[in-house]
Amino acid sequence: THDQINVSIRVNQIGYLPEGQKVALISEEISAASFRLIDLNTNAEVYTGEIGTSIKSPFSDKLLKKADFSAFHQEGKYSVFVEGLGYSAPFIIEPNIYDAVGKASIKAFYFQRASTALPEEYAGIWSRDMGHPDDKVYIHSSAASSLRPEGTIISSPKGWYDAGDYNKYIVNSGITMGTLLSLIEDHPDLITTMYLDIPESEDTIPDLVNELLWNLEWMATMQDPADGGVYHKLTTAKFEGMVLPENATNKRYVVAKGTAATLDFAAVMAQASRVLKSFNPEFAESYLEASIKAWEWAKANPEIPYRQDEINKTHKPEIQTGAYGDESLKDEWLWAASELYISTQDSKYLDFLVTPEDFDLPSWNKVNWLGYYSLLRYEHDLPQLDMELMNAIKEKLIEKADHYVTFSKENPYLTSMGSSVKDFVWGSNAVVCNQGIALLYAYKLTNDQNYLLTAHGNLNYLLGINATGYSFVTGFGHLSPLRPHHRLAEAEPEKAPLPGFLAGGPNPGQQDDCDYPSDIPDESYVDEACSYASNEIAINWNAPFAYLVNALNHISQS
Ligand code: 9MR
């Protein structure tokens, strides 16, 4: 029987592509020298192979062994059997094996919608009543201006909840939107074929574009029409309890305009104007205007970081929610200038396109490479771009991608994740995804399969081949998070967690009060709702996951 599933045999718990690399990783000491592949429909043994020699884990003394069945291509449902251990989690071999998780990773954004009820027709058992109308949001004293003094009420509905909490933060929406808009620009066929089953599905606009519009419409309201500056966030003063949106009714504020928020906004709106051109020309035009206006505000206010502690010294009520404070703004300038240059081809932005000294992995506070990726995408349409700049971008990207490939071949998990211990930060799973995306850009430039293989290794890591044994996406895999730090889920703990969400992932920082099973960086994960530092969900983690899984899926099917 295969009822004793043993996750010490690590597999991609969703499955493998028939032609792809297929490896299981054995994370317990064993004497068996071979493994078997069992067809779960017939119970037949369909393949046997030798177990590889031990490889040391990069972060612990654990020894791991590979079971490689890449030579097996037959479609079906299988398990890896190892004498003494038992059966791995079941998995499928099929060409469209990532369709469902790819779709779910984007449908997750629908579940994060603020200011609307989610009918059962689209949300199934996760249907809910309307909450957070955000039609009466207060100007916080830190955001007061002469036309909008403290206490002024503005309307700022829609948007996505940032994460496990219910607030809406422009900086984090920035990288999230940039990543999803780039998915559309890099894989345009995807958008015409992906059906998400959302209220707008029957209109003429692709579902993915409609989903992005939900957040764009909110973002547009965060710009002060008087001067073009953008508020840093829309938030309650303190985090709400673990209750449903309809019961989370504390006063909401827009807080302090800032340069990072304004430049991120400028970048997103400029990129959105390109994507929307053929679907909604009116919005496309108004978003480009909003972008230019935001840029002008930033020019006049080039260094206004968001410093929550400082703000709280002089403004009331005290704001305790996510800070997303960023002291270094060079990268935001680069990103905004890149997107604005591509969308307007106005040469005034060219001066801001400085040559990269390094490859910086995108994260909410490091966004320059979102701009460089876009320049790479449109290089051939932009004759004015400096050759030296473009060469440096390629060189730095390839240098890093090569480093990732080398590391992935040496470490047992076959992933670029962990080439530096610093990879295991708060939201480390987004690091895995963003490294995968970088590898896909390197692949696009060179057609070198090693980059594609390593990017796929990162997907395998997220779906089970990692030091914890979890598939980190809710609802997908034999062992996946059941108690994410997610108010929408925790408010109704009797239900399965909302599906398609990537957990933050291993984080030895452990900045919460949970008990972790291990202090080792890549094992520092706990599937408990208290663990906002390792088990929260967030839009800026789901976006690169959606990019990685859908891009890999698209590449393998085209
Ligand atoms: O993703 C953010 C991480 O980089 C920071 O270290 C952490 C602490 O400031 O905050 C994370 O973002 C959280 C935000 O502040 C509030 N909403 C939930 C986010 C994910 O945990």
Residues whose N, C-alpha, C, O or C-beta is under 5 A from the ligand:
A	BS01	9MR	D162 A163 G164 D165 G322 A323 Y324 W426 G427 Y532 E536 A538
